[in-house]
Amino acid sequence: LQAGAVTPTVATTAAYGGYSASSTGGTTVGVCADPTKGYSRDLGMVTVTARADVGIDWVFDPEALEQSVEVTGYNLNNKDRIMVIPHHGTCGVTPPTPHLVSPAHDGTAAAFNHLVPMGMEAPAPAEEAVGYDESQGVFCAGANLRTELGSMIEPHRCGRKCGPENTCSGPTCFCDGYFAGVDSVALPPSATFDAAGGGIDEFGTALCLPRAECVRACDLLGSACGSIDMHASLPRCHLNPPECPTPVVDANYTLLTKRQSRQLYELVEGSSSSALKFAGLRLDTPGTFKVCFCDSDFGACTTVADYSAEIGTIHASKASCMLAEPRFRDARCYTQYHGGVACGPTWQTA
């Protein structure tokens, strides 16, 4: 990797694995090297893998007993493996994180060699929502998702963060969508829709978020969320379950309904050549961790060095925290069969 030019270049190679990246002396290197001495400095590693998708984010619920990692790609097989390491570590160098308590391991690669993907059943891709159809001037009456159906959305309720308790301040709170006297701080044991409310939920289920974040919240809730009542001019929305009663006319709202489309991933139990499903994973603490891939075509997956391809990041955090991450706004997410959510910007519809 030549850093002596304004635009770095990488030599092409057909070989899988990690490659050393270094900078050469010169004025364009700046503080990375001493131009008077002309020596090179090691900057890190470049990893080449042709089969696994990279740049994936997995969201784990830290309160769940077990979660999973689904590795998508091409020509995957049941000899491929993954390893979870600390976020500051380097794949192929750093041993597994001690915070991964299932599968149990001794700090070496041995346990991960035995972490096999679920059976290679090669099922047909399932139908999964990836987009939304718009119906302007209507909303879904009496079917708003309540907080207990997805506590990840609780911090974004208008009544909680913008109401009397005022747990949020600043322009990123989107409190322009708060309706004083309508959005309650707490939810009652049950909620019913009052048609006289003109589409306004009197029981505090409204979220003060702009459209992009409302869509992301619905995506992260997976199959529990089927549509969104989006206010036409304010950062305000309601999330709805998959089944919606007859829509009600209201010019202030647009109903966004999840659209079904075939995907490259499979929402089924077993693995395939395009999706390896590693189940039974558990972390004992919230945090961020790297996922390292071992391509079995080039290694036996028996040593840490075999896991040299960094393919993504595990975020052990409530999904509400993920809404604050800008990159998740353009990512496509889906709920994994064995637990957890996967998000990636490159998945295509077919």
Secondary structure, DSSP 4 states (H G I P E B T S, - for coil): -B-SSSS-B-------EEEEEEE--SGGGGGGS-TTTT--EEEEEEEE-SSB--SEEEEE-TTSS-EEEEEEBSS--TT-EEEEEETTS-TTTSPPPTTEEES---SSSHHHHT-PPS-B--PPPPEEEEEEEEEEEEE-TT-PPPGGG-GGGGGGBHHHHTSTT----SGGG-GGG--TTTS-SS--S-----GGGTT--TTS--B---HHHHHHHHHHTGGG--EEEEESSSS-EEEE-SS--S-EEEEEEEEEEEEEEE-SS--SSSBBTTEEEEEEEEESS-EEEEEEEE-TTT--S-SGGG--EEEEEEEES-HHHHTT-GGGGS-EEEE-TTSSEEEES-----
